[in-house]
Amino acid sequence: MINRAVLIGRLAKDPVLRKTQSGASVTSFTVACDRRSKQEGQPTADFINCVAWNKVADNVAGYMHKGSQIGVEGRIQTRSYDGKDGKKVFITEVLVESVQFLDTKSNTQQTETNWNQQEQSDELVIDPDDLPF
């Protein structure tokens, strides 16, 4: 039997890093994957919830942000719990085993520059191409 998931997409929001009581790192994030067949009136992407543990969790939280392109490999996991209203809540997510950071360094710098320009338009803007390194 096989349970493998391979995703390539972009982070829909910033990863959320938490620590368990025992000190283990766990990061939750959502990967937006474009659909190949796009039909009018239908969503054009799937938003897939992912969970990474330990070193993988630390790396994702430390180096990735909303909009970063990422490759994820893992397995699909389902679980359920009783919600506050007493109804059973079902969750399907990818339990991440490995990730690949797919943005190039220059692409990441350009994205960060664009976001910084949007957030702080009063600051002096330096073109990354003008830097000596």
PEPE-V702863 format. One record per pair of residues at least 4 apart in sequence whose C-alpha atoms are under 7 Angstrom apart, sorted by the first residue. I is the first residue (numbers start at 1). J is the second residue. D is the distance in Angstrom with one decimal. If there is no record, write none. Layout:
# PEPE-V702863
i={I/I}
j={J/J}
d={D/D}
This chain:
# PEPE-V702863
i={3/3/4/4/4/5/5/5/5/6/6/6/7/7/7/8/8/8/8/9/9/9/9/9/9/10/10/10/10/10/10/10/11/11/11/11/11/11/11/11/12/12/12/12/12/13/13/13/14/14/15/15/15/15/15/16/16/16/16/17/17/17/17/17/18/18/18/19/19/19/19/20/20/24/25/25/25/25/26/26/26/26/26/27/27/27/27/27/28/28/28/29/29/29/30/30/30/30/31/31/31/32/32/32/32/33/33/33/34/34/34/35/35/35/38/48/49/49/50/50/50/50/51/51/51/52/52/52/52/53/54/55/56/56/57/58/59/60/64/68/69/69/69/70/70/70/70/71/71/71/71/72/72/72/72/73/73/73/73/74/74/74/74/74/75/75/75/76/76/76/76/77/77/77/77/78/78/78/79/79/79/80/80/80/80/81/81/81/82/82/82/82/83/83/83/103/103/104/105/106/107/108/109/110/111/112/113/114/115/116/117}
j={75/76/74/75/76/73/74/75/76/72/73/74/71/72/73/33/70/71/72/31/32/33/69/70/71/31/32/33/67/68/69/70/30/31/32/65/66/67/68/69/30/31/32/66/67/30/65/66/65/66/27/28/29/61/65/27/28/29/61/25/26/27/28/61/25/26/27/23/24/25/26/24/25/54/53/54/57/58/51/52/53/54/57/51/52/53/57/61/50/51/52/49/50/51/47/48/49/50/47/48/49/45/46/47/48/45/46/47/44/45/46/44/45/46/44/93/93/94/93/94/95/96/94/95/96/56/57/95/96/57/58/59/60/98/61/62/63/64/68/103/101/102/103/99/100/101/102/99/100/101/102/96/98/99/100/96/97/98/99/94/95/96/97/98/94/95/96/92/93/94/95/92/93/94/95/91/92/93/90/91/92/88/89/90/91/88/89/90/86/87/88/89/87/88/89/107/108/108/109/110/111/112/113/114/115/116/117/118/119/120/121}
d={5.5/6.5/5.8/4.7/6.9/5.7/5.3/5.2/6.4/5.7/4.6/6.7/5.6/5.1/6.6/6.5/5.8/4.5/6.4/5.7/5.3/4.7/5.6/5.7/6.7/5.4/5.3/6.9/5.3/5.3/4.3/5.9/5.7/4.7/6.1/6.7/5.0/5.1/5.6/6.6/5.6/5.8/5.8/5.6/6.3/6.8/6.8/4.3/4.7/4.6/6.4/5.8/4.7/5.5/6.5/5.3/5.3/6.5/6.7/6.9/5.8/4.4/6.8/6.0/5.9/5.4/6.2/5.4/5.4/4.7/6.1/5.3/6.6/5.7/5.6/4.6/6.0/6.6/6.9/5.7/4.5/6.2/5.4/5.7/5.2/6.4/4.9/6.7/5.8/4.6/6.6/6.0/5.4/6.5/6.1/5.4/4.5/5.8/5.6/5.2/6.6/6.1/5.6/4.5/6.4/5.3/5.3/6.5/6.0/4.2/6.4/5.6/5.1/6.9/5.7/6.9/5.0/6.4/5.3/4.6/6.0/6.5/6.3/5.2/5.8/5.9/4.8/6.2/4.9/4.8/6.4/6.2/6.2/6.7/6.2/5.9/5.9/5.3/5.9/6.5/6.6/5.3/5.6/6.9/5.8/5.0/5.2/5.5/4.8/6.5/6.7/6.6/6.1/4.6/6.5/5.9/5.9/5.3/6.3/6.2/5.5/4.4/4.8/6.7/5.4/5.3/6.7/7.0/5.7/4.5/6.1/5.8/5.5/5.9/6.3/5.6/4.5/6.5/5.9/5.3/6.7/6.6/5.4/4.4/5.9/5.6/5.4/6.8/5.6/5.6/4.4/5.9/5.4/5.9/6.0/6.0/6.0/6.1/6.2/6.1/6.1/6.1/6.0/6.2/6.2/6.0/6.1/6.3/6.2/5.8/5.0}
